[in-house]
Every structure is written in C-alpha cells, then in structure tokens.
Amino acid sequence: MADRILFIGWGANVRGREARGLDVFDQAVGFYGRCQQEGRIESFDVILLEPHGGGLAGYIELRGSADQLTALRQDQEFRRILIDASLIVDELGVVEGFANEGIARELALYREAIAQVPQPAG
C-alpha cells in the first residue's frame, strides 16, 4: 500500500486558454493512467471542486512509494505536462505528502520533536 502521495493542485483556468487546458488535462490523466498500468505509481485520483470562492479548483493525487514518486518527478513527460499546465492555470502547485503507513512514521518524528520542546512550568 502506498505510503506517499504527490498532490498536484490548480486554480482557475487562464481566460482564453480553456481549450488548451482541456487538452493538457487529458494528456495528464492519460499519462498517469499509463504510469499506473506500468506499475510506476500505485494509483491516482482526479478531483474537480465546485466553485467556492477559494483558489483551489481541483487536484490530482498520485499514490506510490517515495522512490516511485521521485522517479516520476524526473520523468520528461511529467515535467512537460507541468510546464504546459503552468501556462494555462493559475496557482499550480505540486506538494509531496504522506499516507497510510507514512503517516505513522511522520507522527513518530513529530512526537520525537515535541519531546524536545521544553514544557511550560505549571
């Protein structure tokens, strides 16, 4: 089970570039589907949000191991898709995160750090 995620979020389309935006979206979904079929990632989800007055319009969550996601980030097609997307949507962001067993490991590190913080007297 995947312990890492790659969150790719975006805001509104740049006006006048909506058609190109659909092309890039289709390319991205096709690419991630092939990556899943080839075992390069474990799985992915695409989420489109209703208009809500915030900056996030949708996101794609890629799931896999740290090694899988690191390798994916170096892939030329992945990078090209992100460059294309950066030209047609606002607020494009790519953030690594943790899931499943990865959460337990991160919380253990956090607990260790908390133990080093002096507690207030009282």
Salt bridges, closest charged atoms under 4 A:
ASP3 OD2 - ARG105 NH2 2.24
GLU38 OE1 - ARG40 NH1 3.84
ASP45 OD2 - ARG63 NH2 2.94
GLU61 OE2 - ARG63 NH1 2.87
ASP75 OD2 - ARG40 NH2 2.74
GLU77 OE2 - ARG34 NH2 2.90
GLU77 OE2 - ARG80 NH2 3.81
ASP84 OD2 - ARG20 NH2 3.20
ASP84 OD2 - ARG80 NH1 3.01
GLU96 OE1 - ARG4 NH2 2.98
GLU96 OE2 - ARG73 NH1 2.87
